[in-house]
Amino acid sequence: MSLKALLVGGTASTGPPIVDEILARGYELAIYHRGVHEVPLPSEVEHIHGDPHFPESIQGDLANREFDLVVATYGRIRHLAEFLRGRTERLITVGGFPVLKGWMAVSDPDHVANDGPVPTPGYEDEPYEEPGVDRFVDRMIETERAVIGMHAAGEYVSTHFRYPYVYGPHAVYCMEWQIIKRILDDRRRHILQDGGQLFYPRCAAPNAAHAIGLAIDRPEASGGEIYHVVDDHQLTRREWATQIAGFLDYEFEFVDIPRSLAPGGFTYVPDRGPQFHRILSNNKVRDQLGYRDKVRPEDWLRKTVEHQLADPPPVDGKLNHLKPEDFDYVAEDGLLEVWDELIGRAPEIFGEKFQFRHPYPHPKKEGDLL
């Protein structure tokens, strides 16, 4: 009799690679999702269409079913965690890094980011965000505690993963399209604040799925644990944009306009990310489960770009959260015009150019002190 597994979700970027990881381990697999999105999956995978967000629908959709393994990447996991008591021996769940204190870039009513420095890198044992900072984050923390609490109570062996931004075909949010579309529209001058040197955590979909596969293999090590999963090799925002441009044989002229002149929260800055590094440590999953990248980030980024070129995501503010305001070229050009005028006046404003010389002495003969 084969082992039975359930994947909650399964139709976004990590879905197909998680399916592959589970099938490779010999499970008979069903995926539980709303049926809004369908992606190509092996024919033997059963589809359970329903709504994993509410206790009543979960009960109705999964009544009288038991599983040896459940991987929950979608829905309201705290309700799933409660329902699965006595119905599974193993639960692996997925959340995100905003639960860490200070990692959620919150916006005030004027849409200006209130962002603060965070530990670099961020480890799994960093303190949780304060209650009330963000309602969604409060629920994420509640979910983590519920999942790990079930393990402590002996209900099942549970493991929780915190995802960063996951890239790949079928991603919920196609961040790469913000760059690809500007290339297609020949927007050569690209505003990239902070020199584009900030890090934002990313993970290729097969790498995230691989970490889950390793947890399936080692319940004795991963039970009751929380893991960060990110690519071993991370790119700065500038490197990310440069690589995407390189795939399309394009080259940007990056324009670094300081936040003091152009604060975040306005459409004149196309890259409106946090103003401090976001770096997650994956040391724990490497040390405990032997994680190493399954795919090279550069290779998977290229695949992601190719997929979006073949199937451009809509810019409608709905399915993938891309909005027309993300491509406000009129506002960008207005800011560039102001910047060019300021830079043109720089020599007369900021004084004379001088040559830096390091302070160490270079004596020409013995006894020289300068």
C-alpha positions as CSV (number, residue, x, y, z in Angstrom):
1,M,0.0,0.0,0.0
2,S,1.5,3.3,-1.1
3,L,2.0,6.3,1.2
4,K,-0.5,9.1,0.7
5,A,0.5,12.8,0.5
6,L,-1.5,16.0,0.2
7,L,0.0,19.3,-1.1
8,V,-2.1,22.3,-0.2
9,G,-1.6,24.8,-3.1
10,G,0.6,23.4,-5.8
11,T,-0.2,25.7,-8.7
12,A,2.2,28.7,-8.1
13,S,6.0,28.8,-8.6
14,T,6.9,26.2,-6.1
15,G,4.0,23.9,-6.8
16,P,5.4,21.8,-9.7
17,P,8.9,21.3,-8.1
18,I,7.3,20.3,-4.8
19,V,5.1,17.8,-6.7
20,D,8.3,16.4,-8.2
21,E,10.0,16.1,-4.8
22,I,7.0,14.3,-3.3
23,L,6.5,11.9,-6.3
24,A,10.2,11.1,-6.3
25,R,9.8,9.7,-2.8
26,G,7.1,7.3,-3.8
27,Y,4.0,9.0,-2.5
28,E,0.5,8.9,-4.0
29,L,-0.2,12.6,-4.3
30,A,-3.3,14.9,-4.3
31,I,-3.2,18.6,-4.4
32,Y,-5.8,20.8,-2.7
33,H,-6.5,24.2,-4.3
34,R,-9.3,26.4,-5.5
35,G,-8.9,25.6,-9.1
36,V,-8.4,29.2,-10.1
37,H,-5.0,28.5,-11.6
38,E,-4.0,25.2,-13.3
39,V,-0.4,24.3,-14.2
40,P,0.9,21.3,-16.0
41,L,1.4,18.4,-13.5
42,P,1.8,14.7,-13.9
43,S,-1.4,12.9,-14.8
44,E,-1.3,10.7,-11.7
45,V,-1.7,13.8,-9.4
46,E,-5.3,14.0,-8.0
47,H,-6.8,17.5,-7.8
48,I,-9.1,18.3,-4.9
49,H,-10.9,21.6,-5.7
50,G,-12.1,23.5,-2.7
51,D,-11.2,26.4,-0.4
52,P,-8.4,25.8,2.2
53,H,-9.1,29.1,3.9
54,F,-12.0,28.3,6.2
55,P,-12.6,25.5,8.8
56,E,-16.0,24.7,7.3
57,S,-14.7,24.3,3.7
58,I,-11.6,22.4,4.8
59,Q,-13.8,20.0,6.8
60,G,-16.1,19.5,3.8
61,D,-13.4,19.1,1.2
62,L,-11.2,16.7,3.1
63,A,-13.7,14.9,5.3
64,N,-12.8,11.2,6.1
65,R,-9.4,11.5,4.4
66,E,-6.1,10.8,6.0
67,F,-2.5,11.3,4.7
68,D,0.9,10.2,5.7
69,L,2.3,13.6,4.7
70,V,0.8,17.0,4.2
71,V,2.8,20.0,2.8
72,A,0.8,23.2,3.2
73,T,2.0,26.2,1.1
74,Y,-1.4,28.0,0.7
75,G,-4.6,28.7,2.6
76,R,-5.1,29.5,6.2
77,I,-2.6,27.1,7.6
78,R,-3.6,27.6,11.3
79,H,-7.1,26.1,10.4
80,L,-5.4,23.3,8.4
81,A,-3.1,22.5,11.3
82,E,-6.1,22.1,13.7
83,F,-8.1,20.0,11.2
84,L,-5.2,17.6,10.6
85,R,-4.9,16.5,14.2
86,G,-5.3,12.7,14.0
87,R,-5.3,12.8,10.2
88,T,-1.6,12.9,9.4
89,E,1.7,11.9,10.9
90,R,3.7,14.6,9.2
91,L,3.0,18.3,8.4
92,I,5.3,20.7,6.6
93,T,4.2,24.3,6.3
94,V,5.3,27.5,4.6
95,G,5.2,31.1,5.7
96,G,7.4,34.1,5.3
97,F,10.1,36.3,6.8
98,P,7.9,39.3,7.7
99,V,7.3,37.7,11.1
100,L,10.8,38.8,12.2
101,K,10.9,42.1,14.2
102,G,11.4,45.0,11.9
103,W,11.4,43.0,8.6
104,M,7.9,44.2,7.5
105,A,8.3,47.6,5.7
106,V,5.1,49.3,7.0
107,S,3.7,52.3,5.3
108,D,2.0,55.3,6.9
109,P,-1.2,57.0,5.5
110,D,1.0,59.0,3.1
111,H,2.5,55.8,1.7
112,V,6.0,56.7,2.8
113,A,7.9,53.6,4.0
114,N,8.7,53.5,7.7
115,D,11.6,51.1,7.4
116,G,14.2,50.3,10.0
117,P,17.5,48.5,10.2
118,V,17.2,44.7,10.8
119,P,19.7,42.1,11.9
120,T,22.0,41.1,9.0
121,P,21.7,38.3,8.4
122,G,18.4,37.3,9.9
123,Y,18.4,34.0,11.8
124,E,15.4,31.8,12.8
125,D,15.7,32.7,16.5
126,E,15.3,36.4,16.0
127,P,12.4,37.9,18.0
128,Y,8.9,38.1,16.5
129,E,7.5,41.4,15.3
130,E,5.5,43.4,18.0
131,P,1.8,42.7,18.0
132,G,-0.3,45.2,16.1
133,V,2.4,46.4,13.7
134,D,0.7,44.6,10.9
135,R,-2.5,42.5,11.0
136,F,-1.3,40.0,8.4
137,V,2.0,39.5,10.3
138,D,0.0,38.9,13.5
139,R,-1.7,36.0,11.7
140,M,1.5,34.7,10.3
141,I,3.0,34.5,13.8
142,E,-0.1,32.9,15.2
143,T,0.2,30.2,12.4
144,E,3.9,29.5,13.2
145,R,3.1,29.0,16.9
146,A,0.2,26.8,16.1
147,V,2.2,24.5,13.8
148,I,5.2,24.2,16.2
149,G,2.8,23.9,19.1
150,M,1.1,20.9,17.5
151,H,4.5,19.2,17.3
152,A,5.3,19.9,20.9
153,A,1.9,18.5,21.9
154,G,2.7,15.3,20.0
155,E,-0.1,15.7,17.4
156,Y,2.2,15.1,14.5
157,V,5.8,15.9,13.4
158,S,5.7,19.4,12.0
159,T,8.3,21.6,10.3
160,H,7.9,25.2,9.2
161,F,9.7,27.0,6.4
162,R,10.0,30.8,6.0
163,Y,10.1,31.7,2.3
164,P,11.7,34.9,0.9
165,Y,10.7,36.2,-2.6
166,V,10.4,33.0,-4.7
167,Y,11.0,33.4,-8.4
168,G,10.1,31.1,-11.3
169,P,7.3,30.4,-13.8
170,H,3.7,30.8,-12.3
171,A,4.9,33.1,-9.5
172,V,2.3,34.9,-7.6
173,Y,4.2,38.2,-8.0
174,C,6.3,38.7,-11.1
175,M,8.9,41.1,-9.8
176,E,11.1,40.5,-12.9
177,W,8.4,42.0,-15.2
178,Q,9.1,45.4,-13.7
179,I,12.5,45.1,-15.3
180,I,11.6,43.1,-18.4
181,K,8.8,45.5,-19.5
182,R,11.1,48.5,-19.2
183,I,13.6,46.7,-21.5
184,L,10.8,46.0,-24.0
185,D,9.8,49.6,-23.8
186,D,13.4,50.7,-24.3
187,R,13.6,52.6,-21.0
188,R,17.3,52.6,-20.9
189,R,17.7,55.1,-18.0
190,H,16.7,53.1,-14.9
191,I,16.3,54.8,-11.5
192,L,17.9,52.5,-9.0
193,Q,18.4,54.0,-5.5
194,D,21.2,53.3,-3.1
195,G,23.4,52.3,-6.1
196,G,21.3,49.2,-6.4
197,Q,23.6,47.7,-3.7
198,L,20.9,46.5,-1.3
199,F,20.2,42.8,-0.9
200,Y,16.6,41.4,-0.8
201,P,16.3,37.7,-0.1
202,R,15.3,35.4,-3.0
203,C,15.0,31.7,-3.7
204,A,14.6,29.8,-6.9
205,A,11.4,27.7,-6.8
206,P,13.3,24.3,-7.2
207,N,15.6,25.3,-4.4
208,A,12.7,26.0,-2.0
209,A,11.1,22.7,-3.0
210,H,14.4,20.9,-2.5
211,A,14.6,22.1,1.1
212,I,11.1,20.7,1.7
213,G,12.2,17.4,0.2
214,L,15.1,17.3,2.6
215,A,12.8,17.9,5.5
216,I,10.6,15.0,4.3
217,D,13.6,12.7,4.3
218,R,14.7,13.7,7.9
219,P,11.7,14.1,10.2
220,E,13.9,13.2,13.2
221,A,16.1,16.3,12.5
222,S,13.5,18.7,11.1
223,G,10.6,18.0,13.5
224,G,9.6,21.0,15.5
225,E,12.0,23.3,13.6
226,I,11.7,26.5,11.7
227,Y,14.0,27.0,8.7
228,H,14.8,29.9,6.4
229,V,15.3,28.9,2.8
230,V,17.1,31.2,0.4
231,D,19.5,30.6,-2.5
232,D,23.1,30.1,-1.4
233,H,24.2,32.9,-3.7
234,Q,22.3,36.2,-3.4
235,L,22.3,39.1,-5.8
236,T,22.0,42.8,-5.2
237,R,19.2,44.7,-6.8
238,R,21.6,46.0,-9.4
239,E,23.0,42.6,-10.2
240,W,19.5,41.2,-10.5
241,A,18.5,43.9,-13.0
242,T,21.8,43.6,-14.9
243,Q,21.4,39.8,-15.3
244,I,17.9,40.2,-16.6
245,A,19.0,42.8,-19.1
246,G,21.9,40.6,-20.2
247,F,19.5,37.8,-21.1
248,L,17.8,40.2,-23.5
249,D,21.1,41.7,-24.8
250,Y,20.3,45.0,-23.2
251,E,22.2,47.4,-21.1
252,F,20.7,49.9,-18.6
253,E,22.1,53.3,-17.7
254,F,21.4,53.2,-13.9
255,V,20.6,56.5,-12.3
256,D,21.1,56.6,-8.5
257,I,18.8,59.4,-7.1
258,P,19.1,59.6,-3.3
259,R,16.0,58.9,-1.2
260,S,16.4,62.3,0.5
261,L,15.4,63.8,-2.9
262,A,13.0,61.0,-3.9
263,P,11.6,59.2,-0.9
264,G,9.9,55.8,-1.3
265,G,6.2,55.4,-1.7
266,F,5.8,57.4,-5.0
267,T,5.5,56.2,-8.5
268,Y,8.5,58.2,-9.8
269,V,10.8,55.6,-8.4
270,P,10.4,52.2,-10.2
271,D,12.4,50.3,-7.5
272,R,10.4,51.0,-4.3
273,G,12.0,48.5,-2.0
274,P,13.2,48.8,1.6
275,Q,16.1,51.1,2.3
276,F,18.0,48.5,4.4
277,H,19.4,45.1,3.6
278,R,17.1,42.1,3.9
279,I,19.4,39.1,4.2
280,L,18.3,35.7,5.6
281,S,20.7,33.1,6.8
282,N,20.2,29.6,5.5
283,N,22.9,28.2,7.7
284,K,20.5,26.2,9.8
285,V,18.9,24.3,6.9
286,R,22.4,23.7,5.4
287,D,23.8,22.4,8.7
288,Q,20.9,20.3,9.8
289,L,19.5,19.0,6.5
290,G,22.4,19.3,4.2
291,Y,20.8,21.9,1.9
292,R,22.7,23.2,-1.1
293,D,21.2,24.9,-4.2
294,K,19.6,22.4,-6.5
295,V,19.7,24.9,-9.4
296,R,21.9,27.9,-10.1
297,P,20.1,31.2,-9.5
298,E,21.3,32.6,-12.8
299,D,19.9,29.6,-14.7
300,W,16.5,29.7,-13.0
301,L,16.3,33.5,-13.4
302,R,16.8,33.0,-17.1
303,K,14.0,30.4,-17.2
304,T,11.8,32.8,-15.3
305,V,12.5,35.6,-17.8
306,E,11.8,33.2,-20.8
307,H,8.5,32.2,-19.3
308,Q,7.3,35.7,-18.7
309,L,8.3,36.7,-22.2
310,A,6.3,33.8,-23.6
311,D,3.3,34.5,-21.2
312,P,3.4,38.2,-20.1
313,P,1.8,38.8,-16.8
314,P,-1.2,41.2,-16.8
315,V,-0.6,44.6,-15.3
316,D,-4.0,45.0,-13.8
317,G,-3.4,45.0,-10.0
318,K,-5.2,41.7,-9.6
319,L,-3.7,38.3,-10.2
320,N,0.0,39.1,-9.8
321,H,-0.2,42.5,-8.0
322,L,1.4,44.4,-10.8
323,K,-0.3,47.7,-11.3
324,P,-0.2,50.4,-14.0
325,E,1.4,52.7,-11.3
326,D,4.4,50.4,-11.4
327,F,5.2,51.8,-14.9
328,D,4.5,55.5,-14.4
329,Y,7.0,56.7,-17.0
330,V,5.8,60.3,-17.0
331,A,6.6,60.6,-13.3
332,E,10.0,58.8,-13.8
333,D,10.9,61.2,-16.6
334,G,10.0,64.2,-14.5
335,L,12.3,63.1,-11.7
336,L,15.1,62.4,-14.2
337,E,14.7,65.9,-15.6
338,V,15.1,67.4,-12.2
339,W,18.0,65.2,-11.4
340,D,19.8,66.1,-14.7
341,E,19.4,69.8,-14.0
342,L,20.9,69.4,-10.5
343,I,23.8,67.3,-11.7
344,G,24.5,69.8,-14.5
345,R,24.9,72.5,-11.8
346,A,27.0,70.2,-9.5
347,P,30.5,71.7,-10.3
348,E,29.4,75.3,-9.4
349,I,27.6,74.1,-6.3
350,F,29.9,71.5,-4.7
351,G,33.3,73.0,-5.1
352,E,36.6,71.9,-6.6
353,K,37.7,68.4,-7.5
354,F,40.7,67.1,-5.5
355,Q,42.9,64.0,-5.5
356,F,42.7,61.7,-2.5
357,R,46.0,60.5,-1.1
358,H,46.2,57.9,1.6
359,P,47.9,59.1,4.8
360,Y,50.8,56.7,5.1
361,P,54.3,58.3,4.6
362,H,56.5,57.6,1.6
363,P,60.1,58.6,2.7
364,K,62.5,59.3,-0.1
365,K,65.5,58.9,2.2
366,E,66.3,57.7,5.7
367,G,65.1,60.1,8.3
368,D,62.2,61.6,6.3
369,L,59.1,61.9,8.6
370,L,56.6,62.9,5.9
